[in-house]
Amino acid sequence: MESMSRAFQQLLNNHDRSGAVEWALDQLMQKTLSIPQLYEDILAVSLTRIGGPDTPQEVAIWEEHVHTGIVMAVMGACLPILVQQRPVAAKRLSVMVFCPEDEYHSVGAQMAVDFFALCGYDAVFIGANTPRDEVLAAAKVLNPHAVAISVSNYYHLRPGLRTAQLVREHMQATKVLFGGLGAIRNAGVVTEAGFRLLRGYEDIAAMAKEDGLL
């Protein structure tokens, strides 16, 4: 896996969007990687390597934007394969995914949308930096089985928890879930507040089995 990660990283460093998309699709077609492996072990890892201690801040910001754009292009190119692999579930359960107020990093949230789809859910991403009143408005229309809140930065965990509490108060039958590095690295805060933490694809798959989708 490390050699494949390095190969993809080199494509990112070269800002080679076409090459990155071609490389990723080739791995999926040859079945050397699954979509969850590609997302978690290659794409997500590559994004954590930007902005290290030896990288000048003025370079780190624009490099992060370039790399994020390439990763999103890869994910978009994977959609036809994802649709083919999505299981035919006996029942339809929906999940509403979003980032709380002031959280603009949405790649993880959109990866989660694809993971939910691979596990048989109908998943919809309603956006980054989503105000609490908009979350409630969307939930009333979509009536989701679950709401998943993605937090990349710890400083946005508290706003996410406040939003989660409002959802729980207004829609008691709706599951409230958390994911993202900001939540995973502060798992105790999430679980002590009474919310479920999803660390990645395997946790989503486990929940889908509980819900009778897999």
N, C-alpha and C positions, 0 to 999 in steps of 0.2 A: 504493500500500500504506500510506503514511503517513497518508492521510486515513481509511482504514478503521481503522488502529490507534488514531487519536485518537478515532474514534467509539466504539470498544469501550472505550477507557480512560474515557471520560465515563460510560458505563454502570456501570463498576466504581466510579468515584468517587461515583456516586449510589447505590451498593449495590443496583442494580437487577438482581437475579438473573433474573427472568422476562424482562426486556428483553434481557439479555445472551444468554440461551438463544435467544430468538426471533431476535435479530439474527444470531447465528452460523448457525442453521439456514437462515435466509433466504439467507445468502451461499453456503452449500453447495448449496441447491436451485437457485439462479440460476447456479451454477458460476462465480461471481466469485472464489471461493476453493476450493482443495482442502483435504482434511483436513490434510495435512502443512503447507500454507501457513497454515491457521488456527492450528494448534498452535504452529508455530515462529515465525511472523511477527506473530501477534496475541497469543495466550495467553501464550506464554513471555516475550515482550517486556513485556507488561503487568505480569508479576510482578517483573521486574527494576526496575521504576520505583518500587516501594514502599521506603521507608526510606532515601531519599536524604539528602544532607547537610543539607538545610533542613527535614527532617521530624523533629519531636520523637520521641524514642525511644518514649515511652509511647503515642503515636499510631501509630507505625510497626508495632508488634507487633500491635495489634488490627486495623489496616487490612490487614496481611498475611494474617491469618486470614480476614477477610471476603472479600478478593479471591481467596484460594486456594479457599475454598468455592464461590465463583461459577464459577471456572475449572473446578473438578471437576464442577460441575453441567452446564456446557457440554459437557465431554468425555463425560459420561454420556448426554447427549441425542444426541450424535453416533453412539452405538454402532449403532443400526439402519442408518444410512447406511454405516458402516464394514463391517458384516456383508455388505451388498449389494455393496460394492466389493471385498471380499476375493477374491483369485484362487483358482481351483480348482487346487491344486497336484497334480502327478502323484505326489508322495510327501509324507509328513508328517514334518516335523522340528520338534522342540520347543525352546523357549528358556525358561529359568528366570531371572526378573528379580527383583532385590532390592536393598535399601540395606544397607550394612554396619552394624556396631554403632555406636550413638550418632548415626547419620544418620537424622533423622526427616523430612526434606524428600523426599517421595515423588512429587510431581507429575511431575517429569521421568521417573522410572522408569515411571510409569503411561502417560505419553505414549509411551515406548519400547515398551511392551507393545502399544499400538495400532499403532505403526509396524511392528512385527514381524508383527502379524496382517495388515496391509495388504500385506505382502510374502510372504504365504503360510505363515508359521510358525504353529505352535501355541504361543502365549506365555502364561505364567502368572506373576503377580506374587505372591511369597510373603511380602512385607512390608517395612516399614521397620525399622531397628534390629534386624537379624536376627543372632542369635548364630551364631558359626562352626559350632558343633556342629549347630545346626538347619539350616544351609545344607547340610552334608554329609548329614544325615538326609533332607532333601527331595530332594537330588540322587540318592541311592540309590533312592528310590521312583520319582521322575519320569524318571530316566535321560535327562537332556536332551542334545540335540545341542550346545547352547551355554548358558553361564551368563553373564548380563550384570549387572554391578555398577554401580549408579548412585551417584555421589558429588557432592553439591552443594557441600559445604564441604571445603576443602583439608585441614583438620585430621582429616577422616575418611578421607583417601586411604590412609594407612598401614594402618589396620585393614582397609580393603578389599583392599589388596595382600596382607596376611597371609592373609586368607580365600581370595583367588585362588590363592595358592601351595598352600594345603591342597587346594583343588579339583583343581589340576593334579597334585598328588601322588597323590590317591586316584582320580581319574578322568582318566587320561591322554588318552583319546580325545575328551574334552569341550573344546570351544572356550571360552576365557575372555575376556570382553569387558569394556570399561569405557566409561562415558559419564557425562554430567553436567558442570556447570561446573567443579567441583573437579578433575575428571580432565582436561578439555579445556584448562584454563589451566595445567596441569602435565603436558602431553603427554609431555615427555621422560622424566619419572619412570615413566609407564605403559609406554611403548614400550621403555625400557631394561630394564625388568623382564621384557620378553618377552610383553606382553599387547597385544591389539588395541584401538585406540581408535575408538569410533564417535561422530562429532560430531553426527549427526542422521539424518534420514530417508534422505538420499542415500547415506550410508555403509551403512545397513541394507539398502537396495535393492541396492547393489553386492554385498554379502555374499550376498543372496538369489540373485542371478544366478550367483555362484560356486557356490552350492549347488544350482543347477538348479531354483529355484522360480519365477523370473521369466524 
